Amino acid sequence: MKYLHTFFLFVCVCFSSLNLSLAQQSYPNRTIVIVVPYAAGGYYDSIARAVAPRLSETLGQPVIVENKAGASGIIGTDYVAKSASNGYTIMVGGIGPHSINPSLFSKLPYDPVKDFSPIILAATSPNILVVPSNSPHKTLADLLGMANSKPGTLNYGSAGAGTSAHLAAEMFGSAAKVKINHIPYKGSGPAVLAILAGETDMLFGTATDVFQHIKAGKLRALAVTSADRIPAFPETPSLGEAGIQNAVAAGWYGFFAPAGTSTEIVTVLNTSINKILQIPAIKSQLSVQGTAEIIGGSPEFLARFLQSEIIKWGEVVKKSGAKAD
């Protein structure tokens, strides 16, 4: 009986290996589309366009990128949620559509957990707290000193209610126990222009929005919203080391397929993208000169990460009172 049980296990393993092999041979046999739920030019788009040609080489089929922007990422994300679960339509999702929107909108046409099969967490990137170059606040301590001595006098801009720049600032204010006023703009571009013009006192900008302005000396970086310093700005302290632990946060970007996509197809995509993310040229490109960290890992890791992010940002949205509808 013992030998029969062992033989049965052996047969199961063989069939599992055969099934994976067959899936790898039959998938893909046509074009794969990577949907980006935002306009071209941002980091979501950059990840998709860096991975697409390499994934095409690996899998032997065309891989194209389609931008389906609008409604805070909802349009493109919902499109993928309702696509066939056959591995031919996947997406780059992340902090906005998958972990902030569920709390920000009273009703979403998709469920960020139930409607998707996680593939891989590609990268994370903290926000950077910046002030104008002519600001009297030279350090984070200076800024906190002003915020404490004159509550409500400092303001910050954002790309709009519920964006990462808004919620990162709300986390900061709550953790540091300071009152700062929110000035929402219609997009990250206007928010950056406002701080460059001195209309706002501070901004928790994304790396892609403020990096070049910091390097050009037009903005001063006071802190990064991460537990540790980042390679791009080794002289800039993190909020974590400044003792503001509850404001540690980062934007994140991952690949998802529609729910119901087979484990074999997800494994093919996960394995392929994992290898692509480790290519030196890709790591260098996506690190944005040391402002982003390439992650990788298993689908299960992304699934656990997603759950924790939904909870975290749900609490921030609730405390801030932010609503998009």
C-alpha positions as CSV (number, residue, x, y, z in Angstrom):
1,M,0.0,0.0,0.0
2,K,2.9,2.3,0.9
3,Y,4.5,1.7,-2.5
4,L,1.2,2.3,-4.3
5,H,0.8,5.6,-2.5
6,T,4.3,6.6,-3.5
7,F,3.7,5.6,-7.1
8,F,0.4,7.6,-7.1
9,L,2.3,10.7,-5.9
10,F,5.0,10.2,-8.5
11,V,2.3,10.0,-11.2
12,C,0.7,13.2,-9.9
13,V,4.0,15.0,-10.0
14,C,4.7,13.8,-13.5
15,F,1.3,15.0,-14.7
16,S,1.7,18.4,-13.0
17,S,5.1,18.8,-14.8
18,L,3.5,17.7,-18.1
19,N,0.6,20.2,-17.7
20,L,3.1,23.0,-17.0
21,S,5.2,22.0,-20.0
22,L,2.1,21.9,-22.2
23,A,1.0,25.3,-21.0
24,Q,4.4,26.7,-21.7
25,Q,4.3,25.2,-25.2
26,S,0.8,26.4,-26.1
27,Y,0.9,29.7,-24.3
28,P,1.3,32.2,-25.8
29,N,0.4,31.6,-29.5
30,R,-0.7,35.2,-30.3
31,T,-0.2,38.8,-29.3
32,I,-0.2,39.8,-25.6
33,V,-1.5,43.2,-24.6
34,I,-0.3,45.0,-21.5
35,V,-2.8,47.6,-20.4
36,V,-1.6,50.8,-18.6
37,P,-4.5,52.6,-16.9
38,Y,-2.8,56.0,-17.2
39,A,-1.6,58.2,-20.0
40,A,1.8,57.6,-21.6
41,G,4.9,59.0,-20.0
42,G,4.4,58.1,-16.3
43,Y,6.1,55.3,-14.3
44,Y,3.3,52.8,-14.9
45,D,3.8,53.3,-18.6
46,S,7.6,53.2,-18.3
47,I,7.5,49.7,-16.6
48,A,5.1,48.3,-19.3
49,R,7.3,49.6,-22.1
50,A,10.5,48.4,-20.6
51,V,9.1,44.9,-20.0
52,A,7.1,44.5,-23.2
53,P,9.9,44.0,-25.8
54,R,11.9,41.6,-23.5
55,L,8.7,39.6,-22.8
56,S,8.1,39.4,-26.5
57,E,11.7,38.0,-27.0
58,T,11.2,35.5,-24.1
59,L,7.8,34.2,-25.2
60,G,8.2,34.4,-28.9
61,Q,5.0,36.5,-29.5
62,P,4.3,40.2,-30.0
63,V,3.7,42.1,-26.7
64,I,2.2,45.5,-27.1
65,V,1.3,48.3,-24.6
66,E,-2.1,50.0,-24.7
67,N,-2.8,53.1,-22.6
68,K,-6.5,53.2,-21.4
69,A,-6.4,56.3,-19.2
70,G,-9.2,58.0,-17.3
71,A,-11.1,58.2,-14.1
72,S,-8.1,57.8,-11.8
73,G,-7.1,54.5,-13.5
74,I,-10.6,53.0,-13.3
75,I,-11.3,52.8,-17.0
76,G,-8.2,50.7,-17.8
77,T,-8.4,48.6,-14.7
78,D,-12.0,47.7,-15.2
79,Y,-11.3,46.8,-18.8
80,V,-8.7,44.3,-17.7
81,A,-11.0,43.0,-14.9
82,K,-13.7,42.2,-17.5
83,S,-11.2,40.7,-20.1
84,A,-10.9,37.0,-20.8
85,S,-8.7,35.2,-18.3
86,N,-6.5,33.6,-20.9
87,G,-3.3,35.5,-20.4
88,Y,-3.5,37.7,-23.5
89,T,-4.7,40.8,-21.6
90,I,-2.7,41.8,-18.5
91,M,-2.0,45.1,-16.9
92,V,0.4,47.2,-14.8
93,G,-1.6,48.1,-11.7
94,G,-0.5,49.7,-8.5
95,I,-1.1,51.9,-5.5
96,G,-3.8,54.1,-7.2
97,P,-6.2,51.7,-8.9
98,H,-5.6,48.7,-6.6
99,S,-5.1,50.1,-3.1
100,I,-6.3,53.7,-2.9
101,N,-9.4,53.7,-5.2
102,P,-11.3,51.0,-3.2
103,S,-11.5,53.5,-0.3
104,L,-11.6,56.7,-2.3
105,F,-14.6,55.8,-4.4
106,S,-17.9,54.8,-2.8
107,K,-18.5,52.3,-5.7
108,L,-16.0,50.8,-8.1
109,P,-16.9,48.7,-11.2
110,Y,-14.1,46.2,-10.2
111,D,-12.9,44.5,-7.0
112,P,-9.1,44.8,-6.7
113,V,-8.7,41.4,-5.1
114,K,-11.5,39.2,-6.5
115,D,-11.3,40.4,-10.1
116,F,-7.5,39.9,-10.6
117,S,-4.8,37.2,-10.5
118,P,-1.6,38.8,-9.2
119,I,1.5,38.1,-11.3
120,I,4.4,40.0,-9.8
121,L,5.3,43.1,-7.8
122,A,7.6,45.0,-10.1
123,A,8.8,48.0,-8.2
124,T,8.3,50.5,-5.3
125,S,9.2,54.1,-5.1
126,P,8.7,56.6,-2.2
127,N,7.4,60.1,-2.5
128,I,9.9,62.9,-1.9
129,L,9.1,65.8,0.3
130,V,10.3,68.9,-1.5
131,V,10.2,72.7,-0.9
132,P,11.2,75.6,-3.3
133,S,14.9,76.2,-3.6
134,N,14.4,79.6,-1.9
135,S,12.4,78.3,1.0
136,P,13.7,79.3,4.4
137,H,13.3,75.6,5.5
138,K,16.6,74.0,4.9
139,T,15.9,70.8,6.7
140,L,13.0,68.6,7.8
141,A,13.5,69.9,11.4
142,D,13.1,73.5,10.1
143,L,9.8,72.6,8.4
144,L,8.5,70.8,11.5
145,G,9.6,73.7,13.7
146,M,7.5,76.2,11.6
147,A,4.5,73.7,11.5
148,N,4.6,73.4,15.3
149,S,5.1,77.0,16.1
150,K,2.5,78.3,13.6
151,P,-0.1,75.6,13.1
152,G,-2.0,75.8,9.8
153,T,0.2,78.4,8.1
154,L,2.0,75.9,5.9
155,N,0.3,74.4,2.8
156,Y,1.1,71.6,0.4
157,G,0.0,70.9,-3.1
158,S,-1.1,67.7,-4.7
159,A,-2.3,66.2,-7.9
160,G,-5.8,66.0,-6.5
161,A,-7.8,64.5,-3.6
162,G,-6.8,60.9,-3.0
163,T,-3.6,60.9,-5.0
164,S,-0.4,59.5,-3.5
165,A,0.9,63.1,-3.0
166,H,-2.2,64.0,-1.0
167,L,-2.3,60.9,1.1
168,A,1.4,60.9,1.8
169,A,1.1,64.4,3.2
170,E,-1.9,63.4,5.3
171,M,0.1,60.5,6.7
172,F,2.9,62.9,7.5
173,G,0.7,65.5,9.2
174,S,-0.9,62.8,11.3
175,A,2.3,61.1,12.3
176,A,4.2,64.3,13.0
177,K,1.1,65.8,14.7
178,V,1.2,69.0,12.7
179,K,-1.6,70.8,10.8
180,I,-0.8,71.6,7.1
181,N,-3.3,72.8,4.6
182,H,-4.1,70.9,1.4
183,I,-4.2,72.7,-2.0
184,P,-5.4,70.2,-4.7
185,Y,-4.5,70.8,-8.3
186,K,-5.8,69.1,-11.5
187,G,-2.9,66.8,-12.0
188,S,0.8,66.4,-11.0
189,G,2.0,68.8,-13.6
190,P,0.1,71.8,-12.2
191,A,1.1,70.8,-8.7
192,V,4.8,70.8,-9.6
193,L,4.5,74.1,-11.4
194,A,2.8,75.6,-8.4
195,I,5.7,74.7,-6.0
196,L,8.3,75.8,-8.6
197,A,6.5,79.2,-8.6
198,G,6.4,79.4,-4.9
199,E,2.6,79.1,-4.7
200,T,2.8,76.2,-2.2
201,D,5.2,75.5,0.7
202,M,5.8,71.9,0.1
203,L,5.0,68.9,-2.1
204,F,5.2,65.1,-1.6
205,G,6.0,64.5,-5.2
206,T,6.7,61.3,-7.0
207,A,10.3,60.7,-8.1
208,T,9.4,61.0,-11.8
209,D,7.7,64.4,-11.1
210,V,10.4,66.1,-9.0
211,F,13.7,64.3,-9.7
212,Q,15.0,66.6,-12.4
213,H,13.9,69.7,-10.6
214,I,15.9,68.6,-7.5
215,K,19.0,67.9,-9.6
216,A,18.6,71.3,-11.3
217,G,18.5,73.0,-8.0
218,K,15.0,74.3,-8.4
219,L,13.6,72.2,-5.6
220,R,15.1,71.1,-2.3
221,A,14.5,67.6,-1.1
222,L,14.0,67.4,2.7
223,A,13.0,63.8,3.2
224,V,11.8,60.6,1.4
225,T,8.8,58.7,2.6
226,S,10.6,55.5,3.1
227,A,12.1,53.6,6.1
228,D,15.7,54.2,4.7
229,R,17.5,56.6,2.5
230,I,17.4,56.0,-1.3
231,P,20.5,55.8,-3.6
232,A,19.3,58.8,-5.7
233,F,19.6,61.1,-2.7
234,P,22.0,59.7,-0.1
235,E,22.2,63.0,1.8
236,T,18.4,63.2,2.2
237,P,17.0,61.6,5.3
238,S,14.1,59.3,5.3
239,L,11.0,60.0,7.4
240,G,11.7,56.6,9.1
241,E,15.1,57.7,10.4
242,A,13.6,61.1,11.5
243,G,11.3,59.2,13.8
244,I,8.2,59.6,11.8
245,Q,7.5,55.9,11.3
246,N,3.8,56.0,10.6
247,A,4.3,58.1,7.5
248,V,6.5,55.5,5.8
249,A,4.9,54.8,2.4
250,A,5.8,54.1,-1.2
251,G,4.1,54.0,-4.6
252,W,4.1,50.5,-6.0
253,Y,3.6,48.9,-9.4
254,G,2.7,45.3,-10.2
255,F,1.5,43.1,-13.0
256,F,-2.0,41.6,-12.9
257,A,-4.1,39.3,-15.0
258,P,-7.9,38.9,-14.9
259,A,-9.2,36.6,-12.2
260,G,-9.4,33.0,-13.2
261,T,-6.2,33.0,-15.2
262,S,-4.7,29.6,-14.8
263,T,-1.8,29.0,-12.4
264,E,0.3,27.7,-15.3
265,I,-0.1,30.9,-17.3
266,V,0.6,33.1,-14.3
267,T,3.7,31.0,-13.6
268,V,4.9,31.5,-17.2
269,L,4.4,35.3,-16.9
270,N,5.8,35.5,-13.4
271,T,9.0,33.5,-14.3
272,S,9.5,35.6,-17.4
273,I,9.0,39.0,-15.9
274,N,11.1,38.1,-12.8
275,K,14.1,37.3,-15.1
276,I,13.5,40.5,-17.1
277,L,13.5,42.7,-14.0
278,Q,16.9,41.3,-13.1
279,I,18.5,42.3,-16.5
280,P,21.1,45.0,-15.5
281,A,19.9,47.4,-18.3
282,I,16.2,47.0,-17.2
283,K,17.1,47.4,-13.5
284,S,19.0,50.6,-14.3
285,Q,16.2,52.0,-16.5
286,L,13.5,51.3,-14.0
287,S,15.4,52.4,-10.9
288,V,15.1,56.0,-12.3
289,Q,18.6,56.8,-11.2
290,G,18.1,55.2,-7.8
291,T,14.7,56.5,-6.8
292,A,12.8,53.2,-7.3
293,E,13.5,49.7,-6.0
294,I,13.0,46.7,-8.2
295,I,11.2,43.9,-6.3
296,G,10.1,40.8,-8.2
297,G,9.0,37.7,-6.3
298,S,6.0,35.4,-6.4
299,P,2.4,36.0,-7.2
300,E,1.6,35.1,-3.6
301,F,3.9,37.8,-2.4
302,L,2.0,40.4,-4.5
303,A,-1.3,39.1,-3.2
304,R,-0.2,39.5,0.4
305,F,1.3,42.9,-0.3
306,L,-1.9,44.1,-2.0
307,Q,-4.1,43.1,1.0
308,S,-1.9,45.0,3.4
309,E,-1.8,48.1,1.1
310,I,-5.6,48.2,0.8
311,I,-5.9,48.2,4.6
312,K,-3.2,50.8,5.1
313,W,-4.5,53.3,2.5
314,G,-8.1,52.6,3.6
315,E,-7.2,53.9,7.0
316,V,-5.5,57.0,5.6
317,V,-8.4,57.8,3.3
318,K,-10.9,57.5,6.1
319,K,-8.8,59.7,8.5
320,S,-8.3,62.3,5.8
321,G,-11.9,62.4,4.7
322,A,-10.9,62.3,1.1
323,K,-13.5,61.4,-1.5
324,A,-13.4,61.4,-5.2
325,D,-17.1,61.1,-5.9
